[in-house]
Structures are given as structure tokens and as C-alpha cells.
Amino acid sequence: MIACCPLRSHVNLSTIIRTAGCSGVRDVIATGAAKLVNKITRDGAEHVTLTVRNSLPPVLRELKQQGFTLVGLEQTTNSTLLCEYAFPRESVIVVGSEREGLSDACLALLDAVVEIPVWGMPYSYNVATATSLAIYEYCRQHPDG
């Protein structure tokens, strides 16, 4: 499952939906004004349930109570490299907005924070690209779903 802070670009959310569909991720939770671009999602939107909520922290609290491990995708002083993190099977990948990343309220609810190493400039990947990499790593570790 993927949970997204409000994203500024509908292209990014649409790319995340397409990647989720290709990877067998069935649920994406978006917040804010979530709109999909059909040319980008292609058939992904037919295989993924998109739920739109007003605010992410209440959703994260609900998911945590249901037993999910909340894994944030963010560069912090305490983050683990994505390639070194062992995803629990019942994980939710939590992604922040393009400019601000994850809010302090969201970070406080996470069980783990992972980051993707960057060797050039700029210092971080686009949110859709980073989410795609995290989904791929989860699927690599859990190829049977």
C-alpha cells in the first residue's frame, strides 16, 4: 500500500498509480486535490483502488492500529538506505510532497524511514521516481505479494 501527502502534480500521482498497478500494489491513499491523468495511468488505474482523504496523519494512525508498518520515504539523519531495509510484508510506503517532503506530524507516526542514495545533483529524486524505486524494492523482497 502507498500513502501520499498532497502532491502538487497530478502527473506524479498518476505515475505512482501506474507503477502500483504494474507492481501488484492494490491500494493507494492520496490526500488533497488528487486527480489522475489517464494518458499516464493507462491501465494502472483499473487495478488500483485510489482512496482520497483530507489529511494523512489520521489515516496513518488508522493503518498503524490495523497492524501495518509505516515506512516513510524521506532523507533524514536517522533514515536507512532503501537497499539495506527489510520491508515487513504488511508495509505502507508513505511519501511526502514534492517540495516539503513528509511533515513532522507524519514523520512522528512512522515506524521506519528509508532514503534512496543520490550520487549527483539534485539531492533527491522526483517523488514519483522515488516511490517507484521503493515499490520495486518492496516487490523484490516479497515477489509473491
C-alpha atoms as one frame of an Amber mdcrd trajectory, in Angstrom:
protein
   0.000   0.000   0.000   1.120   3.552  -0.740   0.057   6.657   1.204   0.780
  10.097  -0.270   0.876  13.561   1.223  -0.807  16.134  -1.019   1.102  16.124
  -4.309   1.309  19.296  -6.375   1.498  17.464  -9.681  -1.243  15.202 -10.998
   1.461  13.675 -13.200   3.298  12.392 -10.119   0.205  10.775  -8.602  -0.681
   9.263 -11.980   2.821   7.815 -12.333   2.596   6.346  -8.829  -0.754   4.739
  -9.731   0.703   3.248 -12.913   3.716   1.858 -11.045   1.460   0.479  -8.322
  -0.642  -1.300 -10.930   2.415  -2.789 -12.634   3.731  -3.986  -9.275   0.579
  -5.545  -7.877   0.026  -2.830  -5.269  -3.731  -2.716  -4.861  -4.256   0.380
  -2.720  -3.046   3.975  -2.923  -4.215   6.603  -0.467  -3.880  10.200  -1.633
  -4.633  13.433   0.176  -5.566  16.836  -1.121  -6.791  17.509  -4.652  -5.999
  14.114  -6.151  -6.627  13.935  -9.885  -5.387  11.331 -12.349  -4.100  11.831
 -15.878  -5.435   8.860 -17.869  -2.694   9.002 -20.511  -0.179   8.383 -17.733
  -2.027   5.897 -15.533  -3.022   3.847 -18.574  -4.479   0.576 -17.313  -2.964
   1.002 -13.840  -5.994   2.864 -12.541  -8.190  -0.146 -13.338  -6.171  -2.361
 -10.991  -5.537   0.031  -8.106  -8.039   1.388  -5.611  -7.393   5.094  -5.097
  -8.809   6.455  -1.851  -8.707  10.220  -1.323  -8.686  11.613   2.206  -8.396
  15.135   3.601  -5.370  14.620   5.834  -2.692  11.942   6.079  -1.892  11.714
   9.840  -5.348  10.334  10.800  -5.042   7.755   8.015  -1.593   6.726   9.227
  -2.888   6.302  12.781  -5.694   4.055  11.469  -3.275   1.954   9.429  -0.917
   1.604  12.376  -3.807   0.398  14.567  -4.591  -2.189  11.874  -1.052  -3.576
  12.229   0.667  -2.047   9.212   4.297  -0.944   9.412   4.597   2.654   8.231
   7.738   3.214   6.174   8.455   6.790   5.152  10.447   7.714   2.089  12.492
  10.710   3.208  16.047  11.910   3.743  16.615  12.310   7.486  19.540  11.939
   9.865  18.054   8.615  11.025  16.967   7.140   7.699  18.131   3.741   6.482
  19.262   3.220   2.909  16.462   1.666   0.880  18.717  -1.176  -0.288  19.527
  -2.077   3.348  15.971  -2.031   4.689  13.971  -5.240   5.135  10.331  -4.408
   4.446   7.814  -6.236   6.619   5.166  -7.846   4.420   2.372  -5.615   5.807
   4.038  -2.297   4.986   2.705   1.047   3.862   5.149   3.205   1.902   4.488
   6.804   2.930   5.629   9.546   0.552   5.778  13.290   1.023   5.042  16.228
  -1.196   7.404  17.361  -3.925   8.803  20.388  -2.120   8.310  19.828   1.599
   8.603  16.057   1.840   6.916  14.449   4.836   5.511  16.713   7.535   6.711
  16.448  11.132   3.251  15.100  12.043   3.669  12.254   9.532   7.305  11.583
  10.449   6.321  11.179  14.106   3.952   8.323  13.188   6.397   6.302  11.091
   7.960   3.024  12.177  10.913   3.462   9.826  12.322   5.983   7.365  14.239
   4.958   4.257  16.106   7.029   1.723  17.469   6.420  -1.738  21.128   7.346
  -2.208  21.837  10.091  -4.722  25.238  10.425  -6.382  24.668  13.567  -8.424
  22.534  16.675  -8.452  19.851  17.475  -7.433  19.982  15.902  -3.970  16.758
  13.928  -4.292  14.687  12.025  -6.814  11.307  13.156  -8.085   8.557  11.817
  -5.788   7.132   9.508  -8.461  10.577   8.146  -9.326  11.470   7.620  -5.669
   8.149   5.910  -4.992   8.675   3.641  -7.994  12.099   2.633  -6.675  10.681
   1.910  -3.212   7.823  -0.150  -4.658  10.312  -2.106  -6.749  12.465  -2.841
  -3.696   9.440  -3.997  -1.704   8.424  -6.298  -4.585  11.976  -7.618  -4.915
  11.855  -8.632  -1.259   8.299 -10.016  -1.473   7.928 -11.357  -5.037   4.844
 -13.375  -4.133   2.924 -10.317  -2.982
